[in-house]
């Protein structure tokens, strides 16, 4: 009797498989953020930037759906947080070039809090944008996973 209680206790107390993060995938996808950070300094205007980000998000969501073991939303959130580091770092470190190519943004920024310190403002706003965009990319990744899973034939 004691032996059977061990078996049932063991089956009740078993742990579910550990959920993991694919940090290599997160870093690799965050390189889109580095590319966008540099491109928005020199080439991409703020009027068309959202279109570029939409393409980046769709590609990233698909790659998360295919390459992440699970926790798709968290993968999307983490990619966007790392993206915000790349983008904010690019804009702060290359501030002179950014300001020269984005006069309208600089004018708007000057009327806000920290308007006299645009780099500080970027350091504050960047992570906030990272979190907000992370929620969006996280949702995209969950939806992409459901679409990819629906198209993948079930294993027999």
HUVENUR-V982673 format. One record per residue. RES is the residue in three letters. PSI is psi in whole degrees, -180 to 180 (NA if undefined). Layout:
res = (RES,RES)
psi = (PSI,PSI)
//
This chain:
res = (UNK,UNK,UNK,UNK,UNK,UNK,UNK,UNK,UNK,UNK,UNK,UNK,UNK,UNK,UNK,UNK,UNK,UNK,UNK,UNK,UNK,UNK,UNK,UNK,UNK,UNK,UNK,UNK,UNK,UNK,UNK,UNK,UNK,UNK,UNK,UNK,UNK,UNK,UNK,UNK,UNK,UNK,UNK,UNK,UNK,UNK,UNK,UNK,UNK,UNK,UNK,UNK,UNK,UNK,UNK,UNK,UNK,UNK,UNK,UNK,UNK,UNK,UNK,UNK,UNK,UNK,UNK,UNK,UNK,UNK,UNK,UNK,UNK,UNK,UNK,UNK,UNK,UNK,UNK,UNK,UNK,UNK,UNK,UNK,UNK,UNK,UNK,UNK,UNK,UNK,UNK,UNK,UNK,UNK,UNK,UNK,UNK,UNK,UNK,UNK,UNK,UNK,UNK,UNK,UNK,UNK,UNK,UNK,UNK,UNK,UNK,UNK,UNK,UNK,UNK,UNK,UNK,UNK,UNK,UNK,UNK,UNK,UNK,UNK,UNK,UNK,UNK,UNK,UNK,UNK,UNK,UNK,UNK,UNK,UNK,UNK,UNK,UNK,UNK,UNK,UNK,UNK,UNK,UNK,UNK,UNK,UNK,UNK,UNK,UNK,UNK,UNK,UNK,UNK,UNK,UNK)
psi = (-40,-39,-41,-31,-32,-42,-48,-36,-36,-37,-31,-38,7,145,147,158,140,130,135,162,141,87,-31,-45,-43,-48,-45,-43,-28,-16,-22,-38,-40,-46,-45,-38,-47,-41,-36,-21,-44,-34,-44,126,160,-17,-33,-4,-43,-33,-41,-43,-36,-45,-45,-43,-42,-46,-46,-43,-44,-45,-33,-45,-35,-33,-15,140,-30,-167,52,-42,-45,-37,-46,-42,-45,-39,-45,-34,-42,-38,-44,-31,-47,-49,-48,-43,-43,-45,-37,-47,-32,39,-43,-46,-40,-47,-38,-33,-7,59,-38,-43,-39,-38,-43,-41,-34,-22,-2,173,145,19,-29,-10,71,-31,-41,-41,-42,-39,-27,-46,-35,-54,-32,-45,-37,-42,-47,-47,-27,-39,-40,-50,-37,-44,-42,-43,-40,-46,-44,-40,-44,-38,-43,-43,-38,-30,-15,127,142,142,139,NA)
//
